Amino acid sequence: MSRTATDHTQTFITRQFMAGNSPAVRIPTSMAFPPRTELVVIREGDRIIVEPKEKRLGDIPRLLHALNDHFIGGRPEFEETERDWS
């Protein structure tokens, strides 16, 4: 296992195995989430990311950066329409 002091990244080499009918991997206790933590599994190409469902305040910059992929440009101008209030 290797650590990088700047980003708190830990690396652990493991292999996929079958647990019943589901593929599974073992992770060391030092990398585990607290018990009963609800997790989200995301597939990004060849990567599988496991993260807590509940977001933390520190995740906001990453979440905002992810929105850039879906941003279509400037905000459309508001067009006032005449309404019949009778």
C-alpha positions as CSV (number, residue, x, y, z in Angstrom):
1,M,0.0,0.0,0.0
2,S,1.3,3.5,-0.8
3,R,0.3,6.9,0.5
4,T,0.7,10.3,-0.9
5,A,0.8,13.0,1.7
6,T,-0.7,15.7,-0.5
7,D,-4.0,14.0,-1.5
8,H,-4.5,11.3,1.1
9,T,-4.7,8.6,-1.7
10,Q,-4.2,5.0,-0.7
11,T,-3.6,2.2,-3.2
12,F,-4.2,-1.4,-2.6
13,I,-3.9,-4.2,-5.2
14,T,-6.6,-6.8,-5.1
15,R,-8.5,-9.2,-7.5
16,Q,-12.1,-9.5,-8.4
17,F,-13.8,-12.8,-7.2
18,M,-17.3,-14.1,-7.2
19,A,-19.4,-13.9,-4.0
20,G,-22.5,-15.9,-4.9
21,N,-23.6,-14.5,-8.2
22,S,-22.0,-11.1,-7.7
23,P,-18.5,-9.9,-8.6
24,A,-16.7,-8.7,-5.4
25,V,-13.4,-7.3,-4.2
26,R,-11.8,-7.3,-0.8
27,I,-10.6,-4.0,0.7
28,P,-8.4,-3.6,3.8
29,T,-10.1,-2.4,7.0
30,S,-8.0,0.8,6.9
31,M,-9.8,1.8,3.7
32,A,-13.3,0.7,4.7
33,F,-16.2,3.1,5.2
34,P,-17.9,3.2,8.6
35,P,-20.4,0.4,9.1
36,R,-23.9,0.8,7.5
37,T,-22.6,3.6,5.2
38,E,-24.7,3.7,2.1
39,L,-22.5,3.6,-1.0
40,V,-22.8,4.6,-4.6
41,V,-20.9,2.6,-7.3
42,I,-20.0,4.5,-10.5
43,R,-18.6,3.0,-13.7
44,E,-16.3,5.4,-15.7
45,G,-14.8,3.5,-18.6
46,D,-12.4,1.0,-17.1
47,R,-12.7,2.5,-13.6
48,I,-15.2,1.5,-10.9
49,I,-15.6,4.2,-8.2
50,V,-17.2,3.4,-4.8
51,E,-18.1,6.5,-2.7
52,P,-20.5,7.3,0.2
53,K,-24.0,8.3,-1.0
54,E,-24.0,11.3,1.4
55,K,-21.9,14.2,0.1
56,R,-19.7,16.3,2.2
57,L,-19.0,20.0,2.0
58,G,-15.5,19.3,0.8
59,D,-17.1,17.6,-2.3
60,I,-18.6,20.8,-3.6
61,P,-15.7,21.8,-5.9
62,R,-15.6,18.4,-7.5
63,L,-19.4,18.4,-8.0
64,L,-19.4,21.9,-9.5
65,H,-16.6,20.8,-11.9
66,A,-18.6,17.8,-13.0
67,L,-21.5,20.2,-13.9
68,N,-19.3,21.9,-16.5
69,D,-19.8,18.8,-18.7
70,H,-23.6,19.5,-18.7
71,F,-23.5,23.3,-18.9
72,I,-24.8,24.5,-22.3
73,G,-23.8,28.1,-22.2
74,G,-25.2,31.4,-20.9
75,R,-28.5,31.8,-19.2
76,P,-31.3,32.6,-21.6
77,E,-32.7,36.1,-21.3
78,F,-36.0,36.5,-19.6
79,E,-38.7,37.4,-22.0
80,E,-41.6,39.2,-20.4
81,T,-45.0,38.2,-21.9
82,E,-48.1,40.2,-21.7
83,R,-50.7,38.5,-19.5
84,D,-54.5,38.9,-19.5
85,W,-55.3,39.5,-15.8
86,S,-59.1,39.9,-16.4
